[in-house]
């Protein structure tokens, strides 16, 4: 329980501020939209009485590794981009790893105004006109209304980012909200703990992942997103990955190729390589450099970045780190 009381007040302070994803995409209050019986209740900050209970009963979820090299340790934590309110606070092992770290390293630092400005930058005017004329923008806005999201908030958002945001929000009807995402909560808590925050990637890099260099690729991404949301496939996939995270199901994570529907065709394999493998290489290089400078890092990135022979634990093992699986407890500690 060392550090529990100040940690509680840190959590309370952070959660009483606007939830990060809501600040980025869903800033218009959703209470009015939630009145319709078909709409899920809006995300909310738990009252103080519930917050302490959530903290005291929080379980370690997701995936945590302790990585050691040169006489000191860092940690890798696999996060999820939507979650349940009762899962939103990290468990004791995850909290302890954060407390022992000097730096919290994330995919992006959403407390950085320049990062938010890059993500919020409007669509290129010519592309926007194309997406309006082809009906893609309207289809996404119609889906936003179906998902009980404020369409007005997407009026100045790049259309590719709107598509990505809708994909993340499909689980709200099942109780999985982007507002409770582990990575966002970790970032908020880290700021309250006065930890140094470091982004492992540039905002433009992530923006480029969903807003392709050419119009045809962006069209394809948007069309696929519309199809997957409309068919219910996106909701099914979202529920599966969140439940894998919530249960810390390492076997399912490591064998994501069996269920991800992302390696069936050469195009899907190339896209997965771009989204995961290529980024993992660059993130591993930065983690190695920061660790070798003498810092202890708490690295919190999406769980799929931890999976398989090209995941961060495997890459860092190749770089000479001793890798210890902490959450879930390893049945075979030497296995990766």
ABEGO torsion letter per residue (X at the ends): XBGAAAAAAAAAAAAABBBAAAAAAAABBAAAAAABAABBBBBBBBBAAAAAAAAAABBBBEBBBBBBBGGBBBBBBBBBABBBAAAABBBAAAAAAAAABABBBBABBAABAAAAAAAABBBBAAAAAAAAAAGAAAAAAAAAAAAGBBAAAAAABBAAAAAAAAAAAAAAAAGBBAAABAAAAAAAAAAAAGBBBBBABBAAAAAAAABBABAAAAAAAAAAAAAAAAAGAAAAAAAAAAAAAAAGBAAAAAAAAAAAGAAABAAAAAAAAAAAAAAAAAAAAAAAAAAAAGBBBBBBBBAAAABEAABAAAAAAAAGBBBBBAOBBBABAABX
